[in-house]
Amino acid sequence: MEAARENEPQNQPPRKPGFARLTREISGPSIKDAMAGREISAQAVSVQDQFEMFSKNKENEAFTPEMLAEKWNLLLETLSDRPNLKATLNQQPSLADHHTLLLKIDNRVQEELIRNNKPQLVSWLRKELRNVNIDLVTEITIEPARRIIYTDDEKLEEMIRKNPELSLLKERFQLDFDN
């Protein structure tokens, strides 16, 4: 028993069950394990077995937006080793209908990152929320381009737009930016 403990890493916090563990279980044998000389299981898991393993067909529990937010935050905690994905998923999704999660993102790079990780994300959410009908949909939000103000005249115009009384001050005190 003690010999088994000698091989375990020392002073490491206990692992949280989450996305990283799910990815390992789906992806199959690890190259790192093979290089370290650890035994590799040659048993492949079929797609059908993966589906049954991670989405129990009978589970169809209702969930609230609060439950979703709690599980979403738990998911974000498990992504500390994947900062790009964590930053992309930092926005809370909204419920588009009873089972569809709508995640608003900024660009196509984020969309592709989510698309590449969507099977694992959705499987994890289905398992945690106990609902096999959950789906994740993304929507790119486009913000209008803001004009950058450079010159003093442009700055003054912007300030007058926000506070029209500044134009009276400019006229009354005969202010000029030419000097």
Secondary structure as GFF3:
##gff-version 3
##sequence-region A 1 179
A	DSSP	alpha_helix	2	6	.	.	.	ID=ss1
A	DSSP	alpha_helix	19	27	.	.	.	ID=ss2
A	DSSP	alpha_helix	31	35	.	.	.	ID=ss3
A	DSSP	alpha_helix	47	54	.	.	.	ID=ss4
A	DSSP	alpha_helix	65	77	.	.	.	ID=ss5
A	DSSP	alpha_helix	83	88	.	.	.	ID=ss6
A	DSSP	beta_strand	94	95	.	.	.	ID=ss7
A	DSSP	beta_strand	100	105	.	.	.	ID=ss8
A	DSSP	alpha_helix	108	129	.	.	.	ID=ss9
A	DSSP	beta_strand	135	140	.	.	.	ID=ss10
A	DSSP	alpha_helix	152	162	.	.	.	ID=ss11
A	DSSP	alpha_helix	165	172	.	.	.	ID=ss12
###
